[in-house]
């Protein structure tokens, strides 16, 4: 297993390579792209990225619908993380088109479709797309003002699970009400509530708050806006929080020494979010987790970091 320092080195190295290839467009997305390879010893290079960029360019009938300078880097790196990108993307586009029968086209739909085709079979696409819409409607009923298009992806994750639709929403609403006693109410708090609903801990909000407080005691103040989902994922790790928190502190220092994040508050928040996700990636999943469950949890972790960049632009 890679140690923290090596993971940080590879994370920064791939980040810099992605930055070089895409030349500063949508630079807030580069660390998110780099995180896709955190569990591998794979080091990217310009030739590899160009090959996947060519595949991306072959599907502009889909990708041209999404706005933003970050789109080429985001989807090129998603393709680079796939074992069979041509087949994977073909299936993802098929599922995406089913989702578009129920939702307005968006990059969030396509990101979710890419994550989901590792979990569901093609003969399930129609059913899962419909169930996603049913779950999202329940989300809107519970939190009409706060529910946004980025939450559709969480509905997809829930739709692939064996639990009932309403169980997730009821649980997430309970977590939201508990967490808003500590954090500001709003869309990001709803996102973390949906994220932690995918995990099996019984004391989920308490773990989130405990990890936050331990980090504060170490003079590390976690962002309480779009970074919250990553805090939730880190807190759901199969780890003792009192052991994990010092590892996040150490990893935060390693990243400080490896990369000039800058001195702005948002840069410091981004660095801490990256550190927590790198540390959480080291811990193994529970022995009782099935392969599908591991795949969903991995996707929840990746998507939570994506939200930090896509919604928070940090």
N, C-alpha and C positions, 0 to 999 in steps of 0.2 A: 504493500500500500504506500502511495506517495505520502511523504511527510508534509507538514504545513509549508515549510520554506520552499520545497520543490514545487508544490502546487502554486504557491504565490509566484515563483519564478516563471513557471509555464503560463500562468494566467496573464502576467504582465507582458511576457514575450509575445504571446498570441495577440494580445491587445495592441501592441505596437505594430505588429505585422498587418493587422486589419486596418489600422490607422494609415499605414504607408500605402496600402493598396487603394483605399477609398478616399484618401487625401482630404481628411477633415470634414467630410459631409456627414452630418448627423453624428458627431463624435460621441455624444452621450450614450449611443447604442453599442459602441465597441466593447466595453467591458462585459456587457450582457452577452454579446456574441462570443467573447472569449470564454465565458463561464460554461458554454455548451460543451467545452472540451475538458472540463475540470477533472473528470474521472479517468481521463486517458493521458498517456504520455505523448499524445499527438501534438507535434509542433507544425503549425501552418507555414506555408510559404506563398509567394506571389503566384507561382505556377498552379498550385492546388486551388487557390481562391479564384483564379482566372477560369479554370475549368468549370467550377460551379457557377461562376457568374455567367458563363456561356449558357448553361442550362436555364438559369434564371431569365436570361434575355430571350430564350426560346418560348417563354410563356407570358409574353407581355399582354396577351388578351386578358389575363387574370391580374397580373401585378401592376399594369398601368392604371388600374382603377384605384390604387392606393396612393395617397399624396405624402410627400415628405422626402427629404434628402436621405433619410436613414433606411429607406425601403430596400435598395440594392444590397447594402451590407447585411441587413437583418436576415433577409431570405437567402442570400448566398451562403451565409454561415449556417443557417438552419439546414440547407442542403448538404453542406460539408460535414455536418454531424450525422448524416444518415449512412447506413451501410449500403443501401441500394437506392440512391437518390432519384433515379428516373422512375422506378416503380413506385417508390414512396410518394413522390410528388403527384404521379398520375392518380393514385388512390386518394391523396389529400384533396386534389381538385375535384374529384368525383364527390367526396363527402361535402366539400365546401359548397358545391352547387346544390346539394340537398338542403344544406343549411340556409342557402339564399332563398329557398322556397318559403322560409319562415322569418328571415331577418334581412335587414338591409345590408348590402355588401360592405365589408370593412376589413382592414388588416387584422383585426382581432379574430374575426371568423376564420381567416386563413391560417393564422398562427395556431388557433385551437384545432383546426382540421389536421394540421401537420402533426401536432402532438397526439391526437386521438387515433390516427390510423395504426399506431403501434399497439393499441388496446382493443380495437373493435375490428370485426371482419366486414368486407364489402357488403355482404348480405344483411348487415345490421344498419347500414348507413341511413336508410329511410326511417327506420324505427328510432334510432338514436337522435336523429335530427328533430323528429316530432317530439320525442321526450324532452330534448333540450328546450324546445319552445314551451312545453308544458311547465317545466321547472322554472324557466325565466318568467313566465306569467305569474307563478306563485311568488317569485322574488319581488316582482313589481307590486303585487298585492300587499306584501308585507312591508316594503320600503319603497313606495312609489317615487318619491322625490330623489332618493339617493341612488336607486338602481340605474346603472349606465351600461353602455355597450361592452365595456371591458368585463363586466360580470357574466356575459354570455359564456365565456370560456369556462368559468367555474360551473355554470349550468351543464356544460358538456361533460366535465369531469364527473359531476353527480349523475348524469344520465347513463354513464358507463358502469355505474356501481349497482350492486344488487339491492341497496337500501331503497325504501320508498321515497318518492319525490318530496313529500311534505316533511319527512323526518329531518332531512338536511336543513331545510329552511327554518324549521322550529328550533333546531340546535343552533344554527347560525344567529338567529334572533336573540336567543338566550346569551350567546357569547358576546354579541354586540352590546346588549344591555349591561353586562358585567364589565366589559372593557371600557365603555364610555364613562365609567366612574373614574377611570385613570387617564384616558386619552380623549381628545376632542372628537365629538360625534361628526360623522360625515361619510362620504364615499370611501375614502381609504380605510376607515375603521370597518366598514361593511366588507371590504375586500379581505382584510385579515380574518374576519369572522367566517367568511366562506372558505378561505384557505385552510384554517385549522379544523374546520368541520370534516375535512377529508382524512384526518388522522384519528388515532385510536385512544389517545390519552383521555382519562376521565376528568382531569383537572386542567383543561387546556387554557382558559383565561388566566388562571393562577400562575401557570408556567410562563406565559408571556410576560405578565407583570413582574414576576420574580426575576426573570432574565434581564428585563429592562432596569430594574432597581439595582441588581448586582453590577451591571455595567456602569450605571450612574455612580455607584460607590467607588468605581475605578476611574472616575472622571471622564467617562465616555457617554455622551448623551445621544441616544438613538433618535433618529428623525421620527417624528410622530405624524407625518403626512403619508405620502405614497411609499415611504420606506417600511411602513408598518407590516406589510405582508411578509417581507423578508425576516423581520423579527419573529413573526409567527412561525414561519417555517423552521427557523433556527431553534426556537423553543420546543418544537415538536420532535426534535432529533432524539434518537434513542441514546440519550446521554444524561448524566448527572449535571445539572446546571451549574453547580458550584465548581465542577471540574471544567466544564465547557467555557464558562465566562473568562477565566484567565487565558484560555487558548485563543479566544477572540481578541483579547487585549494584546497578546503577543503577535497574532497575525496582523492586527491593525498596525503595529509598529513595523513589521516586516514590509507591508505595503508602503508605508511612509518612506522607508529607506529605498525602495525599489522604483517608486513612481512619484513624480511631482504632481500630486493631485491639486495643488493650489491651497490657499489659505481661507477660501470662502467657507461659510457655514455649510452651504449645499455640498461642496466638495468633501468636507469632513464627514458629512452624513453619508455620502455615497461610498466613501472609503470604508466606513464602519459596516455598512450594509454588505459590501463585497467581502469584508473579513468574516462576518458572521456566516455568510453563505459558503465560503471556502471551508470554514471549520465544520459546518454542518454536513458538508459533502463527504467528510472522512468517516463519519459514523455509519455503521452498517444498519440495514433495515432490520426490523424484528423478524425473528425466525419463523413466525407464523404468517408473515406476509407472502401472498402468492405473487407470481411474476406479473400478473395484471395489476395488482395493487401496488407493487414496486414501481411499475411503469407510470401509473397515475401519480404517485407521490413524487417521482422524479419530475414529471411534467408540471405538477403544482409548484415545485421549488423553482424550476426554470421560469415559469410564467410569472411567479411572484417577483422575481428580479426584473423580468421584462416590464412589469407594471411600474417599477421604480423609475425606469428609463422612459418608457413610452408616455406614461401619464404625468410623471414628475419632472421629466427632462433633466435628470441628474445622473 
